[in-house]
């Protein structure tokens, strides 16, 4: 009878210790997976930001070209207006 009680106590203690260490291991594995997911998402956002920066740069160049064309057209228009008024 004493052996059964001692075996039950050791089994109970072993179960609790196993649960505690298993819980920590599971938490560590979960944290690792979450960290990997965050890194993946960060890579996607970083790539997207770089693509957007390139696009903004190209659009700025286009705007500069359009402004130059507008300035040229305004000058030509003013020249035509002066010729018309003569």
Helices and strands as residue ranges (DSSP letters): H 2-85
